[in-house]
Amino acid sequence: MTGQQEMPYRVESDPDWNTVAAGTARVGLHPDEAAPEVIVISGPCPRCRHETVHSEPLIAYANALSRTSLLARVLRHRAAEPGSREVEVICGCLTSHSETGEHKGCGASWVLHVEWGV
């Protein structure tokens, strides 16, 4: 990190990061907002400022469940209804932070409120 002090891995959260991330995060609903199955949040970590990506599933499919089955269609219909979710994002940047061990990212977490279909 040129011009910056090295930031060690540390599990922590700060309410101010929620506000910072709300202004810098990019939120996508996939495959689309009409029938979302996954929320994808990307942007800079409010602690270390490195790019990170987080996926939050709205629908979970069992391995044996066909995506075209009645249950799968019901689950997709339910997810397509207007909704919201508080999504906890944990930094998963690919930058090496000291004391990371087996983890990735810097250890920071923050919460974003995501709405769809409204």
VOBA-1610 file (N, C-alpha, C; in pm, whole numbers, padded with zeros to 5 digits, always signed):
BEGIN
Met+00085-00117+00000Met+00000+00000+00000Met+00089+00123+00000Thr+00109+00178-00113Thr+00196+00293-00128Thr+00138+00414-00055Gly+00222+00479+00026Gly+00180+00599+00096Gly+00087+00573+00214Gln+00062+00448+00246Gln-00025+00416+00359Gln+00047+00319+00450Gln+00013+00323+00578Gln+00067+00226+00671Gln-00001+00092+00647Glu+00074-00016+00672Glu+00016-00148+00659Glu-00093-00166+00763Met-00204-00222+00721Met-00317-00242+00811Met-00326-00392+00843Pro-00310-00430+00970Pro-00318-00572+01005Pro-00462-00623+01000Tyr-00476-00754+00987Tyr-00607-00818+00992Tyr-00661-00803+01134Arg-00783-00754+01145Arg-00846-00742+01277Arg-00998-00747+01258Val-01063-00840+01326Val-01209-00851+01318Val-01269-00736+01397Glu-01335-00646+01326Glu-01397-00532+01393Glu-01502-00470+01302Ser-01588-00391+01363Ser-01687-00318+01287Ser-01704-00182+01353Asp-01749-00087+01274Asp-01766+00050+01323Asp-01893+00103+01256Pro-01988+00155+01332Pro-02113+00205+01273Pro-02090+00309+01162Asp-01982+00386+01172Asp-01952+00484+01068Asp-01925+00418+00933Trp-01873+00294+00935Trp-01845+00224+00810Trp-01973+00195+00733Asn-02085+00174+00804Asn-02213+00152+00737Asn-02247+00272+00648Thr-02227+00392+00702Thr-02257+00515+00629Thr-02162+00533+00513Val-02033+00511+00537Val-01932+00524+00431Val-01964+00427+00318Ala-01988+00301+00352Ala-02014+00199+00250Ala-02143+00228+00173Ala-02243+00285+00239Ala-02369+00317+00171Ala-02345+00417+00058Gly-02242+00500+00072Gly-02211+00598-00031Gly-02118+00549-00139Thr-02051+00436-00118Thr-01952+00389-00215Thr-01983+00252-00275Ala-02071+00176-00213Ala-02098+00039-00258Ala-02179+00038-00387Arg-02153-00064-00467Arg-02234-00091-00585Arg-02315-00217-00554Val-02445-00209-00572Val-02534-00321-00539Val-02600-00370-00666Gly-02594-00501-00687Gly-02659-00563-00801Gly-02750-00675-00755Leu-02863-00690-00822Leu-02956-00800-00796Leu-02952-00890-00919His-02920-01018-00899His-02900-01109-01011His-02994-01228-01002Pro-03053-01276-01108Pro-03024-01233-01243Pro-03081-01096-01279Asp-03186-01049-01209Asp-03236-00914-01230Asp-03324-00874-01112Glu-03365-00747-01109Glu-03444-00698-00996Glu-03585-00757-00993Ala-03636-00799-01109Ala-03770-00856-01114Ala-03777-00993-01048Ala-03668-01068-01052Ala-03665-01201-00991Ala-03527-01226-00931Pro-03491-01151-00827Pro-03356-01163-00772Pro-03334-01296-00700Glu-03216-01351-00721Glu-03176-01472-00650Glu-03054-01446-00563Val-02975-01345-00601Val-02852-01313-00529Val-02833-01162-00525Ile-02792-01110-00409Ile-02750-00971-00397Ile-02598-00973-00406Val-02541-00891-00497Val-02395-00880-00508Val-02357-00737-00472Ile-02273-00725-00370Ile-02228-00594-00324Ile-02078-00585-00350Ser-02036-00479-00418Ser-01894-00460-00444Ser-01858-00314-00417Gly-01729-00291-00399Gly-01681-00157-00373Gly-01566-00159-00276Pro-01516-00042-00241Pro-01403-00036-00149Pro-01444-00065-00005Cys-01360-00140+00063Cys-01381-00164+00207Cys-01365-00030+00278Pro-01456+00005+00367Pro-01444+00134+00437Pro-01327+00140+00534Arg-01267+00026+00568Arg-01152+00027+00658Arg-01020+00032+00580Cys-00997-00067+00492Cys-00868-00074+00423Cys-00870-00009+00285Arg-00990+00020+00232Arg-01010+00087+00103Arg-00979-00002-00017His-00955-00131+00003His-00932-00222-00109His-01066-00272-00162Glu-01069-00304-00289Glu-01191-00354-00353Glu-01230-00490-00296Thr-01359-00506-00267Thr-01409-00633-00214Thr-01544-00663-00278Val-01580-00790-00281Val-01708-00834-00339Val-01772-00932-00242His-01903-00915-00220His-01978-01004-00131His-02106-01048-00202Ser-02137-01177-00197Ser-02261-01231-00254Ser-02350-01281-00141Glu-02476-01240-00145Glu-02575-01279-00044Glu-02691-01349-00115Pro-02700-01482-00102Pro-02809-01553-00170Pro-02945-01520-00109Leu-03043-01503-00195Leu-03182-01485-00151Leu-03257-01617-00161Ile-03208-01706-00245Ile-03270-01837-00267Ile-03160-01942-00257Ala-03190-02051-00189Ala-03097-02164-00183Ala-03164-02284-00247Tyr-03093-02348-00336Tyr-03143-02468-00402Tyr-03072-02589-00346Ala-03146-02694-00318Ala-03084-02821-00279Ala-03023-02882-00404Asn-02918-02961-00388Asn-02852-03022-00503Asn-02948-03102-00590Ala-03042-03170-00529Ala-03133-03255-00605Ala-03250-03178-00663Leu-03266-03053-00627Leu-03381-02975-00670Leu-03357-02916-00808Ser-03441-02950-00902Ser-03431-02894-01036Ser-03477-02749-01032Arg-03405-02662-01102Arg-03442-02520-01104Arg-03576-02498-01173Thr-03628-02600-01241Thr-03757-02586-01309Thr-03870-02651-01231Ser-03841-02709-01117Ser-03945-02776-01038Ser-04043-02675-00979Leu-04155-02724-00934Leu-04257-02638-00873Leu-04199-02563-00752Leu-04125-02633-00666Leu-04068-02568-00548Leu-03971-02458-00589Ala-03888-02483-00689Ala-03794-02381-00736Ala-03869-02260-00789Arg-03977-02282-00863Arg-04056-02169-00915Arg-04120-02091-00802Val-04169-02160-00700Val-04229-02092-00584Val-04123-02009-00512Leu-04004-02064-00493Leu-03897-01990-00425Leu-03859-01866-00505Arg-03847-01879-00638Arg-03813-01763-00720Arg-03924-01658-00714His-04050-01702-00717His-04163-01608-00708His-04159-01533-00575Arg-04132-01604-00468Arg-04125-01543-00335Arg-04012-01440-00328Ala-03897-01472-00386Ala-03784-01378-00385Ala-03813-01256-00471Ala-03898-01272-00573Ala-03929-01161-00663Ala-04024-01060-00601Glu-04088-01095-00492Glu-04176-01000-00424Glu-04091-00887-00367Pro-04148-00767-00356Pro-04072-00657-00296Pro-04017-00700-00160Gly-03896-00659-00135Gly-03836-00699-00009Gly-03718-00612+00028Ser-03660-00645+00140Ser-03540-00575+00186Ser-03463-00670+00277Arg-03337-00640+00293Arg-03253-00722+00378Arg-03136-00637+00429Glu-03103-00659+00556Glu-02981-00602+00612Glu-02870-00702+00580Val-02773-00660+00501Val-02667-00750+00456Val-02538-00714+00528Glu-02484-00812+00602Glu-02353-00791+00664Glu-02246-00827+00562Val-02161-00731+00532Val-02051-00751+00438Val-01923-00760+00519Ile-01842-00860+00489Ile-01713-00877+00554Ile-01607-00858+00448Cys-01508-00774+00475Cys-01403-00747+00377Cys-01342-00878+00329Gly-01343-00895+00199Gly-01283-01013+00137Gly-01181-00972+00033Cys-01118-00856+00054Cys-01021-00807-00044Cys-00908-00909-00060Leu-00840-00901-00172Leu-00733-00996-00201Leu-00596-00941-00163Thr-00593-00826-00098Thr-00467-00768-00053Thr-00419-00841+00071Ser-00289-00862+00079Ser-00231-00931+00194Ser-00222-00835+00313His-00288-00871+00421His-00280-00794+00546His-00202-00879+00647Ser-00119-00815+00726Ser-00044-00892+00826Ser-00140-00954+00927Glu-00102-01064+00983Glu-00180-01137+01084Glu-00310-01195+01027Thr-00317-01210+00894Thr-00438-01262+00831Thr-00458-01410+00860Gly-00351-01485+00867Gly-00364-01629+00887Gly-00437-01692+00771Glu-00537-01775+00799Glu-00612-01843+00694Glu-00724-01759+00637His-00745-01640+00690His-00854-01552+00645His-00810-01471+00525Lys-00906-01404+00462Lys-00874-01307+00359Lys-00940-01175+00398Gly-00894-01067+00338Gly-00947-00936+00372Gly-00878-00878+00493Cys-00933-00766+00543Cys-00873-00699+00659Cys-00947-00728+00789Gly-01063-00799+00780Gly-01139-00835+00899Gly-01254-00742+00930Ala-01265-00632+00857Ala-01371-00534+00883Ala-01507-00589+00837Ser-01612-00547+00906Ser-01748-00580+00862Ser-01836-00457+00877Trp-01936-00451+00792Trp-02031-00340+00794Trp-02164-00392+00742Val-02270-00314+00761Val-02405-00357+00724Val-02465-00257+00624Leu-02523-00311+00518Leu-02593-00229+00419Leu-02739-00273+00413His-02829-00177+00402His-02971-00205+00385His-02998-00208+00235Val-03048-00321+00186Val-03076-00338+00043Val-03225-00362+00025Glu-03285-00290-00070Glu-03427-00307-00102Glu-03441-00341-00250Trp-03545-00417-00283Trp-03573-00447-00423Trp-03724-00452-00444Gly-03761-00424-00570Gly-03902-00432-00607Gly-03990-00325-00547Val-03931-00221-00492Val-04010-00114-00430Val-04014+00007-00518
//
